[in-house]
Amino acid sequence: MDDIDELLGYVTDQQRLVSVTIAAPVPGLPMPTWAKAIETLTRDAVGCASFFLLEPDAALLFNERLGQTHAIPAGALRTFISGVELGDAADARRHRIMTASTLSRNLQKGRFKPKIVELIASTPRRILLESPLPSELTRTERLLQRDLIPVKIMSPAGETAVTLPIATESEREQKPAVEEAAENGSFVVKQPSWFDKLRVLVSRFLGREEINESALDEIAAKFERVEATASTATAKAQELQTERERLEDELATLREQLESEQYERAVADISRREAEAKVRSLEHWRSLRLDKYEYVEEHPAPWESDPASVSDIVERLTDSENYGEILRYVQLSDPDKALDDAVLLDGKDSMGVYASAFWEYVLVIHDYMKARVEQGFSGNLHNYLNAPDVIGRKIPAQRHKANESETVQTNSKMRRERTFTVPREVSPDGKIFMSAHFAPTHRDQNAPRMYYYVDATTTKKAYIGYIGVHLTNTKTS
């Protein structure tokens, strides 16, 4: 009990910077075996995350404390980054889940595959690297940076750089002392011990051996010019340091704004999908109950909830027990390859925005295929999106591309990239070129895509061949 409260306090600590990764127990699997497997996941996250493994009884109690939005499913792994807000469905999207199915697929002989180890470590490392230092440490760091700004000058011979101290006015007025002594009625000038060093200095700076007042004046003038240059360089370095600090502060502010906007967009997407689901339910009710005035909201189906990640989409499309209705009309061409692509994409999507968009596209394809098979709709998916009289889930047609450009279709390399596995009853050689695809509106360097093919005659299914980052095209460098 005390340990659970302590762990919950650690997870919800608003000052925490290090990620917390918690593994739930696997029903029927001995805890020592599961603990050894989880230990192999920690390799690349040492120093970046804290790992915990829950006992069965502790897992039940801990999930009660977390609540439904932030609970950890059986056999799953969840990484809690900083700023946890229990009960907030939008915040829950920030704390990624690695489901039991994904973990089991990537567990071999008691060890997890390197790609999963890397994925588990990527979020904590990124969060730690991007987290700003506490204000006290930031001030200390900047004071040290300013103190270490050196003024470096080179000797005339181009030798090693030295830090030049600025001479005072009294130091510049001092003259070398000469000691005289009488010997045999004559005076002998004894050279000071540093005189030879002065001769070397004059020779190095002026290129002559003679030491007189003129030589010393010339050397003094050279040093004054160097001192002026050094002072200017110091001032410029301080100016650049000030600008650097300003840009660092601006970058931190922009990063906070970006995270805030991503969060708000996630909240807006959840609200929009809930509203669209209710509208569809109302339309269905209206079409069946024209003479009734009481509306009863339909219980949401399992597929109405957002996936935790793109990897979760792959799992849903292989789960006939819970997603059998979707699988009636939509099928992954190659689940293993799809999972590999999904893992890579999940590493680039900290908020799960890609996953939400792609799952929405899967449901659009499902409703389109249902309209074709059950309602007699004969157009392609693009026609369906623009058909106001056909009831079903839809998205703006701009997100859907019915075909690729002529250049892509005729380029052998680009065409191979878009040729994916399908059942042999769809294509005799087990592969087919897919040009129709969905393009989320996210304007970033990943430009994710989802390619599919509709077999409206033989299997009456749509096959998803690819979910991942943008493939090569005419704009790829």
N, C-alpha and C positions, 0 to 999 in steps of 0.2 A: 504493500500500500504506500509506504513512504517512498520507495524507489519510483513508483509510478508518478506520484505527485512531483518528485524531484525532476524526473524526465520531462513531464509536461511543462514544468516551470522553465526548464532549459529550452524546450522547443518554442515556447511562447515569449521568451525573453526578447524584448524589442531592441536591446543593445547587442544582441548576439550577431557576430559576423560570420563565423564558421558554420557551414551547412551541417545538418544532422540527418544522417541516413539510417532509417529504421527498417528492419526486416521482420515480417510477420512469420509465424511458424507455418510449416506445411503439414496439413492433417495427415497423420499416419507415418510421417517421416521422423526417425529419431533425432532429437535435438543435437547431439554431438555431430552427426553426419551433416545436418544442415548448417551448423556453426562452422565446420571446416570448409564447406562450399562457400559460405558468405565471406569467410576470411580471404579467399582468393580474389574477391572483388575489391579489397581495400588497397591493393598494391599501388595503384597510380594516384590514390587520393590521400596518401599519408601527409599529414600536416594541413590538409585542406578541408577535411570533414571528420566528424565523429560518427562512428558506427555503433549501432545497438541491435541486438537480437532479442526479441520478446519471447518469453515462455507462453504456452497456450493460455493459461489463466490470466497472465499479465496482459496479453494481447486483447482479450475481451474487455478487461477493465480499462485499458488505455484507449481503445476505440470508443468506449462510452464517454470518456473524458474529451476525446477529440471531437466527437459529434459526426454526423453522417457526411458532411462535406469534406472533412479532412481525415476520415478513417483510412486504415491500411487494410486492403483485402487480404484474405488468407494466402500465404505463400508469396506475397508481393513485397516489393521494396519501395519505400517512398522517401524522397529527399526533400527535407524541409529547409528552404533557404530562409533568410532573415525576414522579419516583419510578418509573422504568421497572424492571421485574423480568423480565429475559429468562428464557424457559422457563416462565413462569407463565401458563397459559391464561386464568385469570380476570383477571390484570393486563392481558393483551393487549386485553381488552374496553374498557379505559380509553383506549386510543390509537386513535382513530377512523380508519377507512379511507374515502376517497372513491374508489369503484371507477372503472375505465376507462369502463365503460358510462355511468355517471352523468355523468362529465366530458365524454364525447363528445356526449351528448344536449344538454348545455348550452354547447357551444362553437359560436359563430357567427362566421364571418369572422375566425378567429384570436383572438377574444376570448371570455371566459366571461360568461355572463349574470349580472346583478347579484345574483340570489338565491343563486347558488353562491359568488360573491365574499363575500357577507354571511355565509353559512354557514361558509365556511372561516375567516373572521375571528372568528366568535362564540365559539368555544371558547377560543382564546388570550386574547381580551379578558376573558372571564369568569374564566378561571383567574388571570390577572394581577390583576384587580380583587379577587378573593376571597382571594388569597394574603396571609398575614400578613407584616408587616414583620419583618426580623431583630430579635432581642431588643434589640440595642444601639440600633438606630434607634427602636424603640418607646420605650425609656427616654428617649432624647434628645427625642423628640417630646413626651412627657408632661411633661418638665421645662420645655420651651419653652411648652407650654400653660399650665402653672401660673404661669410668670413673666409671661405676657401677660394674666392675669386682671386686668382693670381695675376700679377702684371709681369709678363715674361718678355724679355728682350734678348736678342742674340748679340754675341760679341762680334766685332768687325770681321773676325776670321770665320764667322759662321759656325762657331763651336757651340757647346751645350748652352741651353737657355739658363738664365739666372733671374732670380727675383730681385728687382732693383729697389733699394731703400731710398726714400726721398731725402736728400741732404738738406741740413738747415743752413741758414745764412751764415752763422758763426763758423760752421764747419767749412764752408766755402772760402772764408777769409783767412783761415789758418795757413801759415807758411812753414816750410820745412826748417827745422832748427839746425844750426851749424855750430859745432863745438870747436874752439880754437885753443891751442896750447903752445907755449914758448919752448923752443928746443934749439940750443946752440945759437941764441940770439935771433932766431927766425921763427916765423909762425907757420905751423903746419895745420891744414884743415883736415880734420878727421871726419870721414863719411859715416853717417848713422847706419845702423844695421839694416834699415829698410831701404837704403838708397838703391841697392841693386834691384830690388823689387820695383822701385819706381822707374828705374831705367827700362826694365822689361815692359812695364805698363806703357811708357812713352813710345817704345819701339813698336808695341802692338797696335796702339791707336794712331800714331803719327808716322810710323815707318822710319824713324831716325833715332840715333843714339844720344844726341846732344840734349842735355837737360838745362833749360833756362826758364826765365819768367814767361817768355813768349810761348814755350811749349806747354807750360802749366796752364796758361790762359786758354790755349787752344783746346786742351783736354777738358778744362772746366766748361768751355762753351759746348763741346760735344755732349758732355753729361747733362747739361741744362736742356739741350734739345731732346735727349733721350728721356729725361725726366718729364718734359712736357708731353712727349708721346705717351709715356707710361700713364701719366695722369689722365690724358684723354681716353686711353684704352680702359682704364679703371672706370671712368665715368660711363663709357659706352657699355661695359660689362654689367655695371649696376643697372643701367637703363634696360638692357636685354633681360636681366633677371627679373626686373619689375614686370616687364611685358610677359615673360614666361609665367609668372605667378598669376597674372590677370587671365591669361588663356587657360591655365589649369582650372581656375575658379569658374570660368565660363563653360569649359567642357563639363565640369561636374554638374553645373546647373542644367545644361542641355541634356545630359544623361538622365537626370532626375525627371526632366520634362518628358523625355522619350518614354521612360518606364511608366510614368503617370498616364500618358496618352495610350500606351499599349494596354494598360489596365482598363482605362475607360472604354477602349474599343472592345475589349473582351466582354465587359459588362453590357455594352450596347448590343453585341452580337447575341449574347444569351437572351436578352430581352426581346430582340427581334425574332429569334427562332421560337421563343415561347408564344409570342403574339401570332406568328404565322401558323403555329400548330393549332392555336385556338380558332383562328379564322377557318382553317381547313375543317376542323371539327364542326364549327357552326355551319359551314357550307354543306357538309355531309348530313347534319341534322335537318337542315332546311329542305334538302332534296328528298328526305324520307318522311318528314313529319310536317307536311304543309298545313295540316289542320290542327296542329298543336302549338301551344305557346310556352310550354315549359321546356327549358333547355337543361340537359344533364351532361356535364362535361365528361368526356371519355377518359378512362384511366390511361395514362401514357404508356406506350409500349416500350420495351427495353431499348429499342433502337432510337427512341426520341432523345435520349441523353447524349451529351457530347462525349466523344472519346477522350481519353487522357493523353493520347499521343497518336502519331501516325502508325506506330507499332501496334497500338490498340486496335486500329482499323483492320490491320492484317489479321489480328486474332478474332475480331468479330466476324470477318468474312471466312473464317474456318470453323466457326462455332454454330453447328447446325441446330443444337438444342435451344439456344436463346435467340438466334438470329435466322432461324429457318425460313421465315417469311421473306427476308431480304435475299437469302440464298436461292430462293425459287427463281429469281430473275437476274441476279448479279453474282458473278464468280471471279475469283482471282485466277489469272492464268498460271502463275508460278508463285505459290505462297512463300517458299524459301527465299527466292530472289527478291520478292516484294518486301520481306522482312529485312533483308540486308539493306535495301534502298531506304526503307523506313527508318532504320537505326541511324543512318547517316543524316537523314533529313531532321530527325528529332534532335540531333546534336546542334542543329542550327536554329531551333525554334524553342526558346525558353518559355514562351507563353502558351504554347499549344494552339496558336492561331491557325497554322497550316492544317492541323488535324481537324479542327472544327470545319474549315472550309471543305476539305476533301470528303469528310463524312457527309456533309450536306450534298455534295455532288453524287455520292454513292446513292443516297436516298432519291435524288432527282432521277438518276438512271433507273432505279427500281420502279418509281411511279410511272416513268415513261414506258418501260417494258410492260408494266401492268396495263397501261392504256392500250398498248398495241395488242396484247394477247387477249385481254378480257373485254375491252371496249371497242375493238375494231379500228383504233386509230392507225392510219397507214403512213403518216409522214415520218421524217427522221427526227432526231432529238432536237435539232434546231427549230424545226417546224413546231414541235411540241411546246417549246419555250415561248413561242410567239402565238400560240393558239389560246385565246381567252376563253373559249367554250369547253376546253378540256380540263377537267378537275384533276389536280395533282400538285405535288410539290414542284416549285419552279424557282429559278434564279434569273437575274438579268442576263439576257442573251449575250451580252458583251463578254461574259466570262467563259463562254463556250465557243470553241473554234471547230467548225464542221469539217475543215480540211486543212492540210498544210499547203504552203506555197508550191508553185511549180518547181522552183529551184530545189526545195527540200525533197520533193517527190522524185526528182530525176538524179539527185546526187547519191551515188552508191553508198558512201560512208554514212550520210544522214539517214538514208533509207534503212540501212542495217540497224542503226541505233533504235529505230522505231518499229522494228520487226520483232514480235513477241510470241511466246508460246501460247497455243490454243489446243483444244482437243482435236483429234484427227477427224472426228465427224464434222468439225467445222472447216478444217483445211487438211488435205491429205498428207502434207509434209509436217504437220504439227506446228506450223508457224504462220503468221500472217502480218502484213504491214498494217499498222494502225495510224491513221492520220487525224481522226477526231480526238479532241482532247479538251480538258478544262484548264483554265488559267486563272488562278486567284488574282485578286487586285493588288496584292502586296507588291510594292515596287521596291524590291531589294535585289541584292546581287545573286540570290538563290533562284528567284523566278520559278517556283515549283510548278510542276505540271502533272496531270493525270490523263493517261492515254487509255482508250477503250475501243472495243469492237462489238457491234451488234450483230448477232446471228438470229435474224427474224424468222428463218424458215425451218432449220433442222432442230436445234436445241431450244430455240426461243429464249435465249439468254444473252446478256451482255457480259463481255469478258474484259476485265481490267488488266491491262498488260504492264502498266508502269505507273508508279507514284514516286516522284523524286524531283531532284533539282533539274533545271532546264537543260535539255539536250542540245547538242551542237546545231547551230543554224547559221544563216548568212550573216548574222550580227555578232557571232562568237569570234573573239580575237584568237 
